[in-house]
Amino acid sequence: MKSNQDGVVLAGSFEQGGSKPAQDGKESRGASEGTANDPPKEHPEFKPMTEKGGTTTFPLPAFGYNRNEKYWIGALAVTLKGNEQGEVEDIFAPQVLYNPLVGAQATLNYYGYRSNNVQYRAVASYSEKVAKYFDFAYKNMGAGGGRYIFAVQGTWFKNPFARFFGFGN
């Protein structure tokens, strides 16, 4: 064991190429040089979902089952919008579901990520019978120069599947 200049005790260090201990008391940094804030390096076998500044849309099936609600079946079309750095900035996912108890239900889902600190969310859902859901949210993790977290959320819903099981055991 040895300690570096900052007083941190190192139990062992290895060179980048394998499992051989580092020579001359120098510690190696490992395979990735840089800081935690650097963007991840692209792997040659993986392609990004969105081109820089472009959009990607793909359909997905949606299904589920619950003893109280019966089955849900439908589809959604997810659209990812990238910024100039190739990062996903907006997710828009409209969906249509069918349930035998509430009928057809249309939902619009929007998620926005303007930076590492700012997030937006808007979900609006409306069905043929009774079920309605509206949710709007904003969160800023870096408010006040990073000293505060500011979040606002508003939700209104009407759930025909809510149950009251009584008081006590």
N, C-alpha and C positions, 0 to 999 in steps of 0.2 A: 504494500500500500504506500502511496505517496500523496502529497498534497501539492496543489498548484498555487499560484500566487494569490488567488482569491480566498485561500483557506479551505477549499473544497477537497475532500478526501476522495481519491480515485482508487477503486478496488482493482482495476486493470484496464489496459487500453490495447487496442489491436490495430494493425495496419489496415488500410482500405481493401487490399486485394485478398485477404483471407483471414485465417485465425492465428497468424503469427504475432506474438507480442511486438509492440512498437519498440524501436531501438533508440538509444541515446536519451532516454527519459522524456522523449517528445510524444505527446498524445496526438493521434490522428483524428480528424474530424468526421470520418465516415464517408459514405457515398454521396451525401447531399450537402453541398456547401450552400450557405445562405442563412436567412433568418426565417422565422415562422410566418412573417408577413409576405414573403415572396410567393408568387403564384406557383402552383405545382408544375413540374416539368411534364410535357406531353409524352406519353408512351407511344412508340411507333405503331403498335398493333391496335390502339384504340383511336377512333376518330370522334371528334366532338359532335354532340347532338345538333348543335346549331353552328352555322358558318358565322363568321364575324359580321354582325349587323343583320343577319338573316333570320328566317323563321323555319321551324320544323313542325309538321302536324302529323299525328298518328292516331288511329282509332283504337279503342280498347273496349272489350266487353265488360259489362258490370252485372254482377249477380250476387245474391245473398239470401239467407233464410234465417228466420227467427220464429219460435213457436207462437209468439204473440202477434207478430206482423205478417206471418206467412212468407211467401217468396217475393223477391225483388228481381227484376230482370230488365236489362237495357244496354245502353252503350254510351260512351263518351268519346269526344274528339279532343285530344290534348294538343295545344299549340304552344310551343316554346319559342320565345323571341330572344335573340342574343344581342349583346351590345358589341361595340367595336373591338373589345378585348376577347370576344368569344365566350363570355360568361352569360348564363341565362339571367335575364333581367325581368321578364314577364312570363307568367304561366296563365293561360286562358283555357278553361276546360268546361265547355257546355256539356250537359248530359241529359239524357231522357231515360226515365225508369218507369216500369209498370209494376204496380202492386194490386192484387185483387180487391183490397179493402179501400184504398184511396184513389185508385185509377192511375191515369198517366200523370207523371210528375216531371216538370222541366226545371233544371237547375243551371245557373250560370255561376261558375267559380273563377275568380281572378286572384292571383297572387303576384305581388310586385316586390322586387328586390332591387332598389336603386343603388345601394351601396352595402358594405358589410354591416352597417348600423341601422339602416332604414328599411322597414318592411310595411307593405300594404296588403290588406285582404278584403275582398268583397264577395259575399256568397248570397245569392237570391234564389229561393226555391218556392215553387207554387204547384200545387196538385189540383186535380179535378174536384176532390172531396176533402175538405177540412185542412189537410196538412200544408203549413206554410212556414217558411224559415227565411229570415233576413239577418245577416251578420256583416258588420263593417268594422274594420280595425286598422289602427295605425300604431307602429312602434318605432321609436328612435332610441337606440341604445347609446348614442353618443351625444345626447343633449347637454348643453352647457359645457361644451369642450370635453365631453367624455365623463363628466362628473355625475351625470344624472341619467336615468332611464325615464323617458316620457312615453306613455302608452294610453291610447283611448280605444274603447271598444263599445259598440252598440249592437244589441241583439234583440230581436223580437221573433217569437215563434208560436205556432199553434200545433201541438203534437197530439194526434188522436190516439196514439199508442201509450200515453202516460198511464201509469198504474198507481193506485194508492193502496198500500198493504196494511194500513191501520197503525195504531200506536202500540208501543211496547213490543214484547216478545210474541 
